[in-house]
């Protein structure tokens, strides 16, 4: 421990009433992490990476006070005060925030809302939703819950296989009291016949809290009902066991191994909702021309990173654009060449609306000295430099090792009639 798994795939919810466009649908793509932890050790070894990150928290207390404005609180303070239940849950909330910022979500349109007691699952310790603000209001896009031991307990119950962790006790043997259930096999075999093994497996899978409850009921009523992992021969999914068949008692024994059912912390991402909210937030129009729309997808998300445009459709530019495209592909950078007869401005504009962050222009100076221009989508500013330097700048931008501000500071600014955005 800890142990984690991640999965991504389709989810289907037949009971959903589709509405709100693409936000509430019956079939949707989800990504989930199942992070299993020792219930007595919910610290996280990388918690220090997010302690100073401030989250906009709409906690239970704020909601019950009738307020809707989140409090900006550091994760460290939120965990210390008990607003967030434990370090591991706090760590994943921090990572969710960093992920949303990285893909381009507006930080002023993010909040983390804590589930109230009347909406939280009975087995959960704590649960938060990352909500994004759109024209539909605040939309739940990511859930992050400490689901206690519920998942593995239910799996154990229905499979008849205990899903527990066993760890050697470092302090040596200790005396422990445990509830122990025993079946009288001489009576169970003839009574249940071919169902005897299923009954035995179901009894062995009972956890300590349930055994304690069954012991009290057995002493009071003389019989208890136990759910079975698989249907019995008569089609039933439970069996009634009387005191002559089942004995439940508390025993004291020396143990050298600690046995426990792990708790699970589950971040769950609604991919479709996240993308819908992101696209709505990053779509805008240039103030000087409302007909020119821009999709400000960051490089980490944009499917096409670079547009390559020759100044004209003359064939002498074709070998250069092909070479540039090939070199970018060798870097693993998706690019597109637009050698149509439209003006440079129009080619820029239509790719701005597609969300392409960068543009490389090949012109007559390229033929003369090998230099090319590099354009940034949102600011429309351009720089110029030798081919190798510009391509390295593109790679640095895609890798996140340099910002556009840094690139603009070391490459020469460029502006030329015929290559602007007007």
Secondary structure by P-SEA (a helix, b strand, c coil): ccccccbbbbbbbcccccccccccccbbbbbbbbcccccccccccccccccccccccccaaaaaacccccccccaaaaaaacccccaaaaaaaaaaaaaaaaaccccccbbbbbbccccccccccbbbbbbbbccccccccbbbbcccaaaaaaaaaaacccbbbbbcccccbbbbbbbbbbcaaaaaaaacccaaaaaaaaaaaccaaaaaaaaaaaaaccbbbbbbcccccccccbbbbccccbbbbbbbbbbcbbbbbbbbbbbbbaaaaaaaaaaaaacccccccccccccccccccccccbbbbcccccccaaaaaaaaaaaaaaaccccccccccccaaaaaaaaaaacccbbbbbcccccccccbbbbbccccbbbbccaaaaaaaaaaaaaccccaaaaaacbbbbbbcccccc
